[in-house]
Amino acid sequence: MRESRPSARRRSLRRLLAVALPALALTVAGLVVAPTAGAEAAPATSHSSRATQNAKALTDPQRQTFHSTGTAGQKVPTTHLCATAEPGHASCFAQRRTDIKQQLASALAAAPSGLSPANLHSAYSLPSTGGSGLTVAVVDAYNDPNAEADLATYRSQYGLSACTKASGCFKQVSQTGSTTALPANDTGWAGEEALDLDMVSAVCPNCNIILVEANSANDTDLGIAENEAVSLGAKFVSNSWGGSEAAGQTTEDTQYFRHPGVAITVSAGDSAYGAEYPATSQYVTAVGGTALTTSGNARGWTESVWHTSATEGTGSGCSAYDPKPTWQTDSGCSRRMEADVSAVADPATGVAVYNTYGGSGWAVYGGTSASAPIIAGVYALAGTPGATDYPAQYPYSHTANLYDVTTGSNGSCSTSYFCTAAAGYDGPTGWGTPNGTAAFTSGGGGGGTCTPGQLLGNPGFESGNTAWTASSGVITNDTGEAAHGGSYKAWLDGYGTTHTDTLSQSVTIPAGCRASFTFYLHVDTAETGSTAYDQLTVAAGSTTLATYSNLNAASGYTQKTLDLSSFAGSTVTLKFTGAEDSSLQTSFVVDDTAVTTS
């Protein structure tokens, strides 16, 4: 039987005093107040509390269940929420399943059908943090009078933080920026708006959202709304609408879509093979559609081109008018080729959406109307684009950071890759679907710049608990363990009883930067043998970076270096978690940390 050692008992005494003495002082002063009976937790309002709540919701194992609604390419009955566009106008691409009964929140007995926020994060390996302080705009036509209330229901269902007008998280404006003189209501476009808002929330729940409603679905009004979204400060703009190409579209490019430093995503269309505008604008990211289903592979998911029939599936094709951007190098199309990337769109494997204006609550939606806001949210997780960049080029420099979709087609074409998936680039899915956020940052190919620096606050702990969130007694100048430098360090565990300590700090890694996380670690243990009884885990968000144990015990400190470059463009929480078992202490002592960018 293993026994605790005296050093563990001394460690326990230090902790006891650290916890008991402040409480004793408050008691003597008469300041201890019992909790109010029935008191509830305050809603998450600050960036940090919102981020904590959302990360918990996205990683909760109980929320990972996938409620399947069909198989890839299965013909399921849907209603197209918007009519086919006339020349000079756009149509929204949202489709709502009619074979799955819609349910109001009050009547919902089980989790909604369709892909949830946690499902999307799992499928696309997205971080559970990031996006705080950034704004995604959704541009649509006409007004949804229930937009805020329906968004609240969606977010509440999945445990996400509230996003309201009162808090400043959500804003709903006209094409001129008015919050009161909104356009006429429309039951079709309202469903599109609900889908867009829900998908942005699902992917980037920490983001603020602006819904910009054009007066009508004509190209001019939607273009004015596009410019308004950018003028209001959005660095990410989603557009789930489009129509046929026209000779004058390059003029609209200049008027409405040429916004360097802004990631503008546009749906590729739902009419199967064939190019559509504004997805073929040289200044936007054209987003194709896939069918997404669970799989027994390492990823846990698999994707194919969304194609239901000759007239239904993701759009793709070679533009007849827009010039080819310099960063697009496929050889078969001399002009702009559609698409660039893709995400789930097949209604048979669709997403859960809540809409009560024109809808009757929870339903399953599809169309490339879903994929465009998903990708806008991924861009936001990746961070603010370079000021002079057109972010559509970013995935072309990071193709290894996408899930390559290699099966399926969306029709017949003379140049195979225009309509058929293949290894590497193809029209229906572009370079593929998100595998994390790295493909959506400037990195080495987007023209962004990185200012070298050190990002952590209080890196050597000499200012006590400043900038860090830690278990009681972790950050200390206790002489029982020496610091690497100065007097303070972070001492996790060392009790010789079942115990867990944590130490964390959130850090924003600029887009376009390489980043490394370094720290000095000393492991002191009373354990013997070759079993890892006690462990220290180092994580960035939901990603485990490294694990150490009593087997790493050494007499002094060793510097550790972990790569954070894949988190460029996002805010991520770095966390140490030390867990001890029931006997024989192990102390994990951390000091002189740094996150350096280059």
FENZI-V633287 format. One record per residue. N is the residue number from 1. OMEGA is omega as a letter, one per 30 degrees, with the letter a starting at -180 (NA if undefined). NEAR is the number of other ideal C-beta (glycine too) atoms within 12 Angstrom. D_LAST is the distance of its C-alpha to the last C-alpha in Angstrom with 1 decimal. Layout:
n->N omega->OMEGA near->NEAR d_last->D_LAST
n->N omega->OMEGA near->NEAR d_last->D_LAST
This chain:
n->1 omega->l near->6 d_last->50.3
n->2 omega->a near->23 d_last->47.1
n->3 omega->l near->16 d_last->47.5
n->4 omega->l near->26 d_last->45.3
n->5 omega->a near->24 d_last->44.8
n->6 omega->a near->16 d_last->45.5
n->7 omega->l near->25 d_last->41.8
n->8 omega->a near->34 d_last->41.3
n->9 omega->l near->22 d_last->44.3
n->10 omega->l near->22 d_last->42.9
n->11 omega->l near->36 d_last->39.6
n->12 omega->l near->26 d_last->41.7
n->13 omega->l near->21 d_last->43.7
n->14 omega->l near->27 d_last->40.6
n->15 omega->a near->30 d_last->39.4
n->16 omega->l near->19 d_last->43.0
n->17 omega->a near->19 d_last->43.1
n->18 omega->a near->24 d_last->39.7
n->19 omega->a near->17 d_last->41.0
n->20 omega->a near->17 d_last->44.7
n->21 omega->l near->17 d_last->44.8
n->22 omega->l near->17 d_last->43.1
n->23 omega->l near->16 d_last->45.4
n->24 omega->a near->15 d_last->48.4
n->25 omega->l near->14 d_last->47.7
n->26 omega->l near->14 d_last->47.5
n->27 omega->a near->14 d_last->50.7
n->28 omega->a near->11 d_last->52.5
n->29 omega->l near->11 d_last->51.5
n->30 omega->a near->8 d_last->52.8
n->31 omega->a near->12 d_last->49.5
n->32 omega->a near->13 d_last->49.1
n->33 omega->l near->10 d_last->49.6
n->34 omega->l near->8 d_last->50.2
n->35 omega->l near->9 d_last->48.3
n->36 omega->a near->7 d_last->50.2
n->37 omega->l near->6 d_last->52.0
n->38 omega->a near->6 d_last->50.6
n->39 omega->l near->9 d_last->47.5
n->40 omega->l near->8 d_last->44.6
n->41 omega->l near->12 d_last->40.9
n->42 omega->l near->12 d_last->39.6
n->43 omega->a near->20 d_last->37.8
n->44 omega->a near->29 d_last->34.0
n->45 omega->a near->20 d_last->33.2
n->46 omega->l near->19 d_last->30.0
n->47 omega->a near->27 d_last->26.6
n->48 omega->a near->23 d_last->26.2
n->49 omega->l near->22 d_last->29.7
n->50 omega->a near->38 d_last->29.5
n->51 omega->l near->38 d_last->26.4
n->52 omega->l near->30 d_last->28.1
n->53 omega->a near->32 d_last->31.2
n->54 omega->l near->45 d_last->29.7
n->55 omega->l near->40 d_last->27.6
n->56 omega->a near->26 d_last->30.9
n->57 omega->a near->33 d_last->32.8
n->58 omega->a near->41 d_last->30.5
n->59 omega->l near->26 d_last->30.5
n->60 omega->a near->22 d_last->34.1
n->61 omega->a near->12 d_last->35.9
n->62 omega->l near->14 d_last->39.0
n->63 omega->a near->30 d_last->37.2
n->64 omega->a near->25 d_last->36.0
n->65 omega->l near->20 d_last->39.5
n->66 omega->l near->28 d_last->39.7
n->67 omega->a near->24 d_last->42.9
n->68 omega->l near->25 d_last->43.6
n->69 omega->a near->36 d_last->45.5
n->70 omega->a near->29 d_last->46.0
n->71 omega->a near->20 d_last->44.9
n->72 omega->l near->35 d_last->42.9
n->73 omega->a near->32 d_last->44.9
n->74 omega->l near->26 d_last->47.8
n->75 omega->l near->20 d_last->50.0
n->76 omega->a near->30 d_last->50.0
n->77 omega->l near->19 d_last->51.9
n->78 omega->l near->33 d_last->49.7
n->79 omega->l near->26 d_last->50.4
n->80 omega->a near->29 d_last->48.3
n->81 omega->l near->44 d_last->47.7
n->82 omega->l near->37 d_last->47.8
n->83 omega->l near->20 d_last->50.3
n->84 omega->a near->23 d_last->49.5
n->85 omega->l near->30 d_last->48.2
n->86 omega->l near->16 d_last->50.6
n->87 omega->a near->17 d_last->49.4
n->88 omega->l near->21 d_last->47.2
n->89 omega->l near->26 d_last->46.3
n->90 omega->l near->46 d_last->43.9
n->91 omega->l near->39 d_last->44.6
n->92 omega->a near->50 d_last->42.5
n->93 omega->a near->53 d_last->41.9
n->94 omega->l near->50 d_last->42.4
n->95 omega->l near->42 d_last->44.8
n->96 omega->l near->44 d_last->46.4
n->97 omega->l near->37 d_last->48.2
n->98 omega->l near->20 d_last->51.9
n->99 omega->l near->20 d_last->52.9
n->100 omega->a near->31 d_last->51.0
n->101 omega->l near->20 d_last->52.7
n->102 omega->a near->30 d_last->50.9
n->103 omega->l near->27 d_last->51.0
n->104 omega->a near->22 d_last->50.6
n->105 omega->a near->23 d_last->48.5
n->106 omega->a near->13 d_last->51.7
n->107 omega->a near->13 d_last->53.1
n->108 omega->a near->22 d_last->50.1
n->109 omega->a near->12 d_last->51.2
n->110 omega->l near->12 d_last->48.2
n->111 omega->a near->24 d_last->44.6
n->112 omega->l near->41 d_last->44.4
n->113 omega->l near->35 d_last->44.4
n->114 omega->a near->44 d_last->41.4
n->115 omega->a near->50 d_last->37.7
n->116 omega->l near->42 d_last->36.3
n->117 omega->l near->44 d_last->32.8
n->118 omega->l near->35 d_last->32.3
n->119 omega->a near->36 d_last->33.5
n->120 omega->l near->44 d_last->31.0
n->121 omega->l near->41 d_last->28.1
n->122 omega->a near->32 d_last->29.5
n->123 omega->a near->38 d_last->30.1
n->124 omega->l near->45 d_last->26.7
n->125 omega->a near->29 d_last->24.6
n->126 omega->l near->47 d_last->23.3
n->127 omega->l near->47 d_last->21.7
n->128 omega->l near->43 d_last->24.4
n->129 omega->l near->44 d_last->22.1
n->130 omega->l near->49 d_last->20.2
n->131 omega->a near->48 d_last->21.5
n->132 omega->l near->36 d_last->22.7
n->133 omega->l near->26 d_last->23.4
n->134 omega->a near->38 d_last->23.0
n->135 omega->l near->38 d_last->26.2
n->136 omega->l near->51 d_last->27.5
n->137 omega->l near->47 d_last->30.6
n->138 omega->a near->54 d_last->33.5
n->139 omega->l near->56 d_last->35.8
n->140 omega->l near->54 d_last->39.4
n->141 omega->l near->47 d_last->43.0
n->142 omega->a near->39 d_last->45.6
n->143 omega->l near->36 d_last->45.5
n->144 omega->a near->41 d_last->45.2
n->145 omega->a near->25 d_last->47.1
n->146 omega->a near->29 d_last->46.1
n->147 omega->a near->45 d_last->42.3
n->148 omega->a near->32 d_last->41.3
n->149 omega->a near->28 d_last->43.9
n->150 omega->l near->39 d_last->43.1
n->151 omega->l near->43 d_last->39.4
n->152 omega->l near->30 d_last->40.2
n->153 omega->l near->33 d_last->42.3
n->154 omega->a near->45 d_last->39.7
n->155 omega->l near->40 d_last->37.0
n->156 omega->a near->26 d_last->39.6
n->157 omega->a near->32 d_last->40.8
n->158 omega->l near->40 d_last->37.4
n->159 omega->a near->29 d_last->36.6
n->160 omega->a near->43 d_last->33.9
n->161 omega->l near->40 d_last->33.7
n->162 omega->l near->29 d_last->36.0
n->163 omega->a near->44 d_last->34.9
n->164 omega->l near->24 d_last->37.5
n->165 omega->a near->22 d_last->38.4
n->166 omega->a near->13 d_last->39.4
n->167 omega->a near->22 d_last->36.0
n->168 omega->l near->18 d_last->34.2
n->169 omega->a near->40 d_last->32.4
n->170 omega->l near->34 d_last->34.8
n->171 omega->l near->34 d_last->36.2
n->172 omega->a near->36 d_last->38.9
n->173 omega->l near->35 d_last->39.7
n->174 omega->a near->31 d_last->41.7
n->175 omega->l near->36 d_last->40.5
n->176 omega->l near->22 d_last->41.0
n->177 omega->a near->24 d_last->39.2
n->178 omega->l near->19 d_last->42.4
n->179 omega->a near->19 d_last->42.4
n->180 omega->a near->12 d_last->46.2
n->181 omega->a near->15 d_last->47.5
n->182 omega->a near->31 d_last->46.1
n->183 omega->l near->33 d_last->47.4
n->184 omega->l near->21 d_last->50.3
n->185 omega->l near->19 d_last->49.8
n->186 omega->a near->29 d_last->49.6
n->187 omega->l near->28 d_last->49.9
n->188 omega->a near->35 d_last->48.2
n->189 omega->l near->47 d_last->45.0
n->190 omega->l near->41 d_last->44.9
n->191 omega->l near->46 d_last->44.4
n->192 omega->a near->54 d_last->41.5
n->193 omega->l near->56 d_last->40.0
n->194 omega->l near->51 d_last->40.4
n->195 omega->a near->57 d_last->38.7
n->196 omega->a near->56 d_last->35.7
n->197 omega->a near->56 d_last->35.3
n->198 omega->a near->55 d_last->35.7
n->199 omega->l near->54 d_last->33.1
n->200 omega->l near->53 d_last->30.4
n->201 omega->a near->53 d_last->31.4
n->202 omega->a near->54 d_last->31.4
n->203 omega->a near->54 d_last->27.8
n->204 omega->a near->56 d_last->26.2
n->205 omega->l near->51 d_last->28.7
n->206 omega->a near->49 d_last->26.4
n->207 omega->l near->48 d_last->26.3
n->208 omega->a near->35 d_last->28.9
n->209 omega->l near->50 d_last->31.2
n->210 omega->l near->44 d_last->33.2
n->211 omega->l near->53 d_last->36.2
n->212 omega->a near->47 d_last->37.3
n->213 omega->l near->45 d_last->40.8
n->214 omega->a near->41 d_last->42.2
n->215 omega->l near->28 d_last->46.0
n->216 omega->l near->28 d_last->46.8
n->217 omega->l near->37 d_last->45.4
n->218 omega->a near->25 d_last->45.9
n->219 omega->a near->37 d_last->43.0
n->220 omega->a near->23 d_last->43.1
n->221 omega->l near->31 d_last->43.1
n->222 omega->l near->43 d_last->40.2
n->223 omega->l near->41 d_last->38.3
n->224 omega->l near->29 d_last->39.0
n->225 omega->l near->46 d_last->37.7
n->226 omega->l near->44 d_last->34.5
n->227 omega->l near->30 d_last->33.9
n->228 omega->l near->31 d_last->34.9
n->229 omega->l near->43 d_last->32.3
n->230 omega->a near->30 d_last->29.6
n->231 omega->l near->21 d_last->31.3
n->232 omega->l near->32 d_last->31.3
n->233 omega->l near->24 d_last->27.5
n->234 omega->l near->40 d_last->26.9
n->235 omega->a near->38 d_last->23.6
n->236 omega->a near->48 d_last->25.2
n->237 omega->a near->51 d_last->28.8
n->238 omega->l near->57 d_last->31.0
n->239 omega->a near->57 d_last->34.1
n->240 omega->a near->54 d_last->36.6
n->241 omega->l near->52 d_last->39.2
n->242 omega->a near->48 d_last->40.3
n->243 omega->a near->37 d_last->43.2
n->244 omega->l near->30 d_last->44.4
n->245 omega->l near->32 d_last->42.8
n->246 omega->a near->27 d_last->44.6
n->247 omega->a near->14 d_last->44.7
n->248 omega->a near->20 d_last->43.5
n->249 omega->l near->37 d_last->40.3
n->250 omega->l near->26 d_last->38.1
n->251 omega->l near->19 d_last->39.4
n->252 omega->l near->34 d_last->38.4
n->253 omega->a near->33 d_last->34.9
n->254 omega->a near->18 d_last->34.6
n->255 omega->a near->21 d_last->36.5
n->256 omega->a near->37 d_last->34.8
n->257 omega->l near->42 d_last->31.7
n->258 omega->a near->27 d_last->29.7
n->259 omega->l near->35 d_last->27.1
n->260 omega->a near->22 d_last->23.7
n->261 omega->l near->27 d_last->21.0
n->262 omega->l near->42 d_last->23.4
n->263 omega->l near->55 d_last->23.6
n->264 omega->l near->47 d_last->27.4
n->265 omega->a near->60 d_last->28.9
n->266 omega->l near->50 d_last->32.4
n->267 omega->a near->60 d_last->34.8
n->268 omega->a near->57 d_last->36.0
n->269 omega->a near->51 d_last->39.6
n->270 omega->a near->50 d_last->42.1
n->271 omega->a near->36 d_last->44.8
n->272 omega->a near->36 d_last->43.5
n->273 omega->a near->40 d_last->42.9
n->274 omega->a near->35 d_last->42.6
n->275 omega->l near->43 d_last->40.1
n->276 omega->l near->47 d_last->40.0
n->277 omega->g near->48 d_last->38.7
n->278 omega->l near->50 d_last->36.3
n->279 omega->l near->55 d_last->34.4
n->280 omega->l near->47 d_last->34.8
n->281 omega->a near->43 d_last->33.3
n->282 omega->a near->35 d_last->30.6
n->283 omega->a near->41 d_last->28.4
n->284 omega->l near->48 d_last->28.5
n->285 omega->l near->55 d_last->27.4
n->286 omega->a near->51 d_last->30.7
n->287 omega->l near->58 d_last->31.0
n->288 omega->a near->62 d_last->33.6
n->289 omega->a near->60 d_last->35.4
n->290 omega->l near->54 d_last->35.9
n->291 omega->a near->47 d_last->38.2
n->292 omega->l near->48 d_last->36.5
n->293 omega->l near->31 d_last->38.4
n->294 omega->a near->24 d_last->37.9
n->295 omega->l near->19 d_last->38.0
n->296 omega->l near->9 d_last->38.4
n->297 omega->a near->12 d_last->35.3
n->298 omega->l near->10 d_last->32.1
n->299 omega->a near->21 d_last->30.6
n->300 omega->a near->20 d_last->33.8
n->301 omega->l near->34 d_last->34.1
n->302 omega->a near->26 d_last->35.0
n->303 omega->l near->43 d_last->35.1
n->304 omega->l near->41 d_last->37.2
n->305 omega->l near->45 d_last->38.0
n->306 omega->l near->56 d_last->39.9
n->307 omega->a near->39 d_last->43.3
n->308 omega->a near->36 d_last->46.5
n->309 omega->a near->21 d_last->49.0
n->310 omega->a near->16 d_last->49.4
n->311 omega->a near->18 d_last->48.7
n->312 omega->a near->34 d_last->46.2
n->313 omega->a near->46 d_last->42.7
n->314 omega->l near->59 d_last->39.3
n->315 omega->l near->53 d_last->39.3
n->316 omega->l near->55 d_last->37.8
n->317 omega->a near->42 d_last->38.7
n->318 omega->a near->34 d_last->38.3
n->319 omega->l near->39 d_last->38.6
n->320 omega->a near->23 d_last->41.7
n->321 omega->a near->27 d_last->40.2
n->322 omega->l near->40 d_last->36.5
n->323 omega->a near->22 d_last->34.7
n->324 omega->l near->21 d_last->32.1
n->325 omega->a near->30 d_last->28.4
n->326 omega->a near->14 d_last->26.6
n->327 omega->l near->29 d_last->24.2
n->328 omega->a near->34 d_last->27.3
n->329 omega->l near->18 d_last->28.7
n->330 omega->a near->29 d_last->31.6
n->331 omega->a near->14 d_last->34.6
n->332 omega->a near->24 d_last->37.5
n->333 omega->a near->31 d_last->37.0
n->334 omega->l near->17 d_last->36.8
n->335 omega->a near->24 d_last->35.9
n->336 omega->l near->41 d_last->33.7
n->337 omega->l near->43 d_last->33.7
n->338 omega->g near->54 d_last->33.8
n->339 omega->l near->58 d_last->31.9
n->340 omega->l near->54 d_last->28.1
n->341 omega->a near->55 d_last->27.7
n->342 omega->l near->55 d_last->30.2
n->343 omega->a near->59 d_last->31.2
n->344 omega->l near->53 d_last->34.5
n->345 omega->a near->57 d_last->37.4
n->346 omega->l near->49 d_last->40.5
n->347 omega->l near->51 d_last->43.1
n->348 omega->l near->41 d_last->44.4
n->349 omega->a near->44 d_last->41.1
n->350 omega->a near->53 d_last->40.4
n->351 omega->l near->52 d_last->38.8
n->352 omega->a near->48 d_last->40.5
n->353 omega->l near->53 d_last->41.1
n->354 omega->a near->48 d_last->43.3
n->355 omega->a near->42 d_last->45.3
n->356 omega->l near->31 d_last->48.6
n->357 omega->a near->28 d_last->49.3
n->358 omega->l near->33 d_last->50.7
n->359 omega->a near->38 d_last->49.8
n->360 omega->l near->26 d_last->51.3
n->361 omega->a near->32 d_last->48.3
n->362 omega->l near->40 d_last->46.2
n->363 omega->l near->41 d_last->46.1
n->364 omega->a near->44 d_last->44.1
n->365 omega->l near->56 d_last->42.4
n->366 omega->a near->55 d_last->40.9
n->367 omega->l near->53 d_last->40.1
n->368 omega->l near->61 d_last->37.0
n->369 omega->l near->57 d_last->37.3
n->370 omega->a near->57 d_last->35.6
n->371 omega->a near->61 d_last->32.8
n->372 omega->l near->58 d_last->31.6
n->373 omega->l near->57 d_last->30.9
n->374 omega->a near->55 d_last->29.4
n->375 omega->l near->63 d_last->26.7
n->376 omega->l near->54 d_last->26.3
n->377 omega->l near->49 d_last->25.7
n->378 omega->l near->53 d_last->23.1
n->379 omega->a near->57 d_last->21.2
n->380 omega->l near->49 d_last->21.4
n->381 omega->a near->53 d_last->20.1
n->382 omega->l near->54 d_last->17.0
n->383 omega->a near->45 d_last->16.4
n->384 omega->l near->39 d_last->17.1
n->385 omega->l near->40 d_last->16.9
n->386 omega->a near->33 d_last->15.6
n->387 omega->a near->19 d_last->18.4
n->388 omega->a near->18 d_last->19.8
n->389 omega->l near->38 d_last->19.3
n->390 omega->a near->35 d_last->22.2
n->391 omega->l near->51 d_last->20.7
n->392 omega->a near->48 d_last->23.5
n->393 omega->a near->37 d_last->21.5
n->394 omega->a near->44 d_last->18.6
n->395 omega->a near->47 d_last->20.7
n->396 omega->l near->35 d_last->21.6
n->397 omega->a near->30 d_last->18.1
n->398 omega->a near->35 d_last->17.9
n->399 omega->l near->27 d_last->21.6
n->400 omega->a near->20 d_last->21.0
n->401 omega->l near->34 d_last->20.0
n->402 omega->l near->36 d_last->23.5
n->403 omega->a near->36 d_last->26.9
n->404 omega->l near->30 d_last->28.9
n->405 omega->a near->46 d_last->32.4
n->406 omega->a near->25 d_last->34.8
n->407 omega->l near->24 d_last->38.3
n->408 omega->l near->35 d_last->40.5
n->409 omega->a near->31 d_last->41.4
n->410 omega->l near->49 d_last->42.4
n->411 omega->l near->31 d_last->45.3
n->412 omega->a near->17 d_last->46.7
n->413 omega->a near->24 d_last->45.1
n->414 omega->l near->14 d_last->45.7
n->415 omega->a near->21 d_last->42.1
n->416 omega->a near->20 d_last->41.2
n->417 omega->l near->33 d_last->37.6
n->418 omega->a near->36 d_last->38.5
n->419 omega->a near->38 d_last->40.2
n->420 omega->l near->29 d_last->39.5
n->421 omega->l near->39 d_last->36.6
n->422 omega->l near->26 d_last->35.3
n->423 omega->a near->15 d_last->32.3
n->424 omega->a near->21 d_last->29.4
n->425 omega->l near->37 d_last->30.0
n->426 omega->a near->42 d_last->33.3
n->427 omega->a near->51 d_last->34.8
n->428 omega->a near->55 d_last->35.7
n->429 omega->a near->55 d_last->32.5
n->430 omega->l near->48 d_last->29.9
n->431 omega->l near->46 d_last->27.1
n->432 omega->a near->40 d_last->28.0
n->433 omega->a near->49 d_last->27.4
n->434 omega->l near->50 d_last->24.3
n->435 omega->a near->32 d_last->23.0
n->436 omega->a near->37 d_last->20.6
n->437 omega->a near->47 d_last->18.5
n->438 omega->a near->43 d_last->15.8
n->439 omega->a near->45 d_last->18.2
n->440 omega->l near->58 d_last->18.3
n->441 omega->a near->46 d_last->14.7
n->442 omega->l near->41 d_last->13.5
n->443 omega->a near->40 d_last->11.0
n->444 omega->a near->25 d_last->11.4
n->445 omega->a near->27 d_last->14.8
n->446 omega->a near->39 d_last->15.5
n->447 omega->l near->25 d_last->14.6
n->448 omega->l near->33 d_last->12.3
n->449 omega->l near->20 d_last->9.5
n->450 omega->l near->27 d_last->6.4
n->451 omega->a near->15 d_last->6.8
n->452 omega->l near->16 d_last->4.6
n->453 omega->l near->18 d_last->7.2
n->454 omega->a near->22 d_last->9.6
n->455 omega->a near->33 d_last->11.4
n->456 omega->l near->35 d_last->14.6
n->457 omega->l near->23 d_last->17.8
n->458 omega->a near->27 d_last->20.1
n->459 omega->a near->33 d_last->18.0
n->460 omega->l near->29 d_last->20.8
n->461 omega->a near->36 d_last->23.6
n->462 omega->l near->25 d_last->25.4
n->463 omega->l near->17 d_last->26.2
n->464 omega->a near->21 d_last->27.9
n->465 omega->l near->23 d_last->27.4
n->466 omega->l near->17 d_last->25.4
n->467 omega->a near->26 d_last->22.6
n->468 omega->l near->34 d_last->23.6
n->469 omega->a near->26 d_last->26.3
n->470 omega->l near->30 d_last->28.2
n->471 omega->a near->29 d_last->31.7
n->472 omega->l near->24 d_last->34.2
n->473 omega->a near->33 d_last->33.9
n->474 omega->l near->41 d_last->30.6
n->475 omega->a near->38 d_last->28.8
n->476 omega->l near->36 d_last->31.2
n->477 omega->l near->24 d_last->32.2
n->478 omega->a near->27 d_last->35.0
n->479 omega->l near->13 d_last->35.8
n->480 omega->l near->27 d_last->36.6
n->481 omega->a near->35 d_last->33.1
n->482 omega->l near->23 d_last->31.2
n->483 omega->l near->27 d_last->27.8
n->484 omega->l near->29 d_last->25.0
n->485 omega->a near->19 d_last->24.6
n->486 omega->a near->19 d_last->26.7
n->487 omega->a near->19 d_last->29.4
n->488 omega->l near->32 d_last->27.9
n->489 omega->l near->42 d_last->26.3
n->490 omega->a near->48 d_last->26.5
n->491 omega->l near->44 d_last->29.6
n->492 omega->l near->47 d_last->30.1
n->493 omega->a near->48 d_last->33.6
n->494 omega->a near->46 d_last->36.0
n->495 omega->a near->39 d_last->39.2
n->496 omega->l near->34 d_last->41.0
n->497 omega->l near->26 d_last->41.9
n->498 omega->a near->18 d_last->40.5
n->499 omega->l near->32 d_last->37.6
n->500 omega->l near->23 d_last->34.2
n->501 omega->l near->37 d_last->31.5
n->502 omega->l near->30 d_last->28.3
n->503 omega->a near->41 d_last->25.3
n->504 omega->l near->36 d_last->22.7
n->505 omega->l near->35 d_last->20.3
n->506 omega->a near->36 d_last->18.8
n->507 omega->l near->36 d_last->15.3
n->508 omega->a near->36 d_last->13.9
n->509 omega->a near->46 d_last->10.6
n->510 omega->l near->33 d_last->10.1
n->511 omega->l near->47 d_last->11.0
n->512 omega->a near->37 d_last->9.0
n->513 omega->l near->37 d_last->5.7
n->514 omega->a near->27 d_last->5.3
n->515 omega->l near->40 d_last->6.5
n->516 omega->l near->30 d_last->8.8
n->517 omega->a near->39 d_last->12.0
n->518 omega->l near->30 d_last->13.8
n->519 omega->l near->39 d_last->17.3
n->520 omega->a near->29 d_last->20.4
n->521 omega->l near->39 d_last->23.4
n->522 omega->l near->34 d_last->27.0
n->523 omega->l near->36 d_last->29.7
n->524 omega->a near->34 d_last->33.3
n->525 omega->l near->39 d_last->36.1
n->526 omega->l near->30 d_last->39.8
n->527 omega->l near->33 d_last->39.7
n->528 omega->l near->16 d_last->41.1
n->529 omega->a near->14 d_last->41.3
n->530 omega->l near->9 d_last->38.9
n->531 omega->l near->16 d_last->38.5
n->532 omega->a near->22 d_last->35.4
n->533 omega->a near->26 d_last->37.3
n->534 omega->a near->42 d_last->34.5
n->535 omega->l near->30 d_last->31.0
n->536 omega->l near->44 d_last->27.6
n->537 omega->l near->30 d_last->25.6
n->538 omega->a near->34 d_last->21.9
n->539 omega->l near->29 d_last->21.1
n->540 omega->a near->38 d_last->18.7
n->541 omega->l near->39 d_last->21.3
n->542 omega->a near->30 d_last->23.9
n->543 omega->l near->31 d_last->21.8
n->544 omega->a near->18 d_last->22.6
n->545 omega->a near->32 d_last->19.7
n->546 omega->l near->27 d_last->21.9
n->547 omega->l near->24 d_last->25.4
n->548 omega->a near->35 d_last->26.9
n->549 omega->l near->27 d_last->30.6
n->550 omega->l near->35 d_last->33.3
n->551 omega->l near->20 d_last->33.0
n->552 omega->a near->26 d_last->29.7
n->553 omega->l near->28 d_last->31.7
n->554 omega->a near->20 d_last->31.0
n->555 omega->a near->11 d_last->32.2
n->556 omega->l near->17 d_last->28.9
n->557 omega->l near->25 d_last->25.3
n->558 omega->l near->22 d_last->22.9
n->559 omega->l near->21 d_last->19.1
n->560 omega->l near->30 d_last->17.8
n->561 omega->a near->21 d_last->14.4
n->562 omega->a near->31 d_last->14.2
n->563 omega->l near->25 d_last->11.8
n->564 omega->a near->39 d_last->11.4
n->565 omega->a near->34 d_last->9.7
n->566 omega->l near->36 d_last->13.3
n->567 omega->l near->47 d_last->13.5
n->568 omega->a near->47 d_last->11.0
n->569 omega->a near->50 d_last->13.3
n->570 omega->l near->46 d_last->15.6
n->571 omega->a near->42 d_last->16.8
n->572 omega->l near->44 d_last->17.5
n->573 omega->l near->42 d_last->19.6
n->574 omega->a near->43 d_last->18.7
n->575 omega->l near->37 d_last->22.1
n->576 omega->l near->44 d_last->23.8
n->577 omega->l near->32 d_last->27.4
n->578 omega->a near->39 d_last->29.8
n->579 omega->l near->28 d_last->33.2
n->580 omega->l near->36 d_last->36.2
n->581 omega->a near->28 d_last->39.5
n->582 omega->a near->19 d_last->42.9
n->583 omega->a near->25 d_last->43.3
n->584 omega->a near->34 d_last->41.7
n->585 omega->l near->41 d_last->38.7
n->586 omega->l near->45 d_last->35.1
n->587 omega->l near->44 d_last->32.6
n->588 omega->a near->48 d_last->28.9
n->589 omega->a near->43 d_last->27.3
n->590 omega->l near->49 d_last->23.6
n->591 omega->l near->39 d_last->22.0
n->592 omega->l near->28 d_last->19.0
n->593 omega->l near->40 d_last->16.5
n->594 omega->l near->30 d_last->12.9
n->595 omega->a near->39 d_last->10.2
n->596 omega->l near->27 d_last->6.8
n->597 omega->l near->29 d_last->3.8
n->598 omega->NA near->22 d_last->0.0
